[in-house]
Amino acid sequence: MTPSGTTSGGVPGPAGQPAWELLLPAAGAPARRRGRALQEALREAVRSGRLAAGTRLPSTRELAADLGVSRGLVTEAYEQLTAEGYLRGERGAGTWVGGAVRAGRVGAATGTGGAAAAGPGGRDAVAGAPDVRVDFRPGTPDLSLFPRSAWAAAQRSVLARLPHRALGYPDPRGLPELRGALAGMLARRRGVVADPERLVVCSGVAQASTLLGFVLRARGLRTVGVEDPGSPEHGRLFASTGMETVWLPLDGEGLRPEPLAASGVRAVVVTPSHQFPSGIGWSAERRAALLDWARTIGGYVLEDDYDGDFRYDRAPVGALQGLDPERVVYAGSVSKSLAPGLRLGWMLVPEALLDEVVERKRTMDLGNPVLDQAVLAEFVTRGGYDRQLRHCQRAYRERRDALLAALAARLPGTEVSGIAAGLHVIARVPARFGPPERFLARAAEAGVALRSLEEYGTARPSDGDVRLVIGYAHLSPSAVAEGVGLLAGAVGA
Ligand SMILES: Cc1ncc(COP(=O)(O)O)c(C=O)c1O
């Protein structure tokens, strides 16, 4: 690329410059970090829309020449981003930004009816990588376990008994019968202080986040703290309400109190029961310290209990909200227990925020669909929800065990953490199978879709180990074993 901005790629960015200029700072990074920096810059350019979907990328040879880097680095960057679904490529035909879903390909080896693992927001579902054989990306439960017949029975029963008047505009907080059923279930299962009057039915943790974001923004807050590492979706959701996010570092126990206090934020989003993505459960001290902080400054905590229902070898840890329902907004959903496509969730709201949250919910959508709410109420009340959790819990434990066994056998020396709960683990593969860029590129070539831990935060360890966030719940035990086998073969283990 020349300074005047003409490039062989020649795609103009929004400011009329060729978009490849965005990559120049990465190309100038120290050699050790250059490959990774290039991947990050390219990923960010796609995420931010500066490289629009459908844009054709220059050939690896052209881009390498424009940027003054080796062709191998560009090839690796294209392969990695293709595996992640940001790019799509046809052998010999070129590489484009974004990808179309190829029905039946992603997750085809999973035995789950083709369920693609995807982060919240559907981004990955749209940009499924073309040649994925086993998809270890976290975020989706096994959709084939959805209890179709029990759900259908609940639907029939609801349609038979619901009076006409129940089909009018609902209470924006949700149907009283569902609020009552959920309050009972959450108090029992998660130890929350669950007053049905303070429970607001919403469209998942995602909407709980935006409702709270709008309310806090209207109160004058401009920033919200998010865990580092954490869920990228938290940042995106709060950003849509006009709030900026501030990374707050975690250690093995939870959020570190000093950086939190120094950050100036007055609200945070956290995942204390099973931190996403590290998988740690916050220690009792850190839970207490967070609540002390909130009380001292009059701040608020959004507790995202996204997979609180899944525990394998440890006693359930009660929700943080149970310790201080006036400072903690608790949010959960059926996205992991039933299906994310239902878009049904709940939040328990401190008294001081309740009217504002309910008014936001009202003006946003006038409440969730009545029939769905009534069916969920029926399903919970008749014991279907507990049965479903028991069933999934058994299946997921078996898949987790299959993953741990396969990693131990095929990638010896791999340390796995965050295994006691949830639908994913962290695997730290020793440097001898790395370095990380090559490991990820080889995995992509072998048709194994992976997410590296670095995608979720700011830490960039230099020990050469490969840190992965591996989602397993949507994969059958044999698909898990096949995926690890493909990985091991690809990296020469
Ligand atoms: C950390 C985290 N929070 C929340 C969600 C789910 O959000 P929702 O309940 O809106 O589907 C997910 C889904 O993958 C998640 O990973």
The ligand as an SDF file (V2000), in Angstrom:
LIG
                    3D

 16 16  0  0  0  0  0  0  0  0999 V2000
  -22.1330  -14.5400   29.2140 C   0  0  0  0  0  0  0  0  0  0  0  0
  -23.4660  -14.6920   28.5860 C   0  0  0  0  0  0  0  0  0  0  0  0
  -24.4820  -13.9640   29.0520 N   0  0  0  0  0  0  0  0  0  0  0  0
  -25.7200  -14.1020   28.5260 C   0  0  0  0  0  0  0  0  0  0  0  0
  -25.9820  -14.9560   27.4980 C   0  0  0  0  0  0  0  0  0  0  0  0
  -27.3520  -15.1870   26.9740 C   0  0  0  0  0  0  0  0  0  0  0  0
  -28.1060  -14.1080   26.7740 O   0  0  0  0  0  0  0  0  0  0  0  0
  -29.6500  -14.3340   26.5580 P   0  0  0  0  0  0  0  0  0  0  0  0
  -30.2140  -14.7760   27.8500 O   0  0  0  0  0  0  0  0  0  0  0  0
  -30.1190  -12.9800   26.1350 O   0  0  0  0  0  0  0  0  0  0  0  0
  -29.8430  -15.3420   25.4640 O   0  0  0  0  0  0  0  0  0  0  0  0
  -24.9600  -15.7050   26.9670 C   0  0  0  0  0  0  0  0  0  0  0  0
  -25.2410  -16.6240   25.8470 C   0  0  0  0  0  0  0  0  0  0  0  0
  -24.4190  -17.2140   25.2260 O   0  0  0  0  0  0  0  0  0  0  0  0
  -23.6650  -15.5740   27.5260 C   0  0  0  0  0  0  0  0  0  0  0  0
  -22.6660  -16.2920   27.0370 O   0  0  0  0  0  0  0  0  0  0  0  0
  1  2  1  0
  2  3  1  0
  2 15  2  0
  3  4  2  0
  4  5  1  0
  5  6  1  0
  5 12  2  0
  6  7  1  0
  7  8  1  0
  8  9  2  0
  8 10  1  0
  8 11  1  0
 12 13  1  0
 12 15  1  0
 13 14  2  0
 15 16  1  0
M  END
$$$$
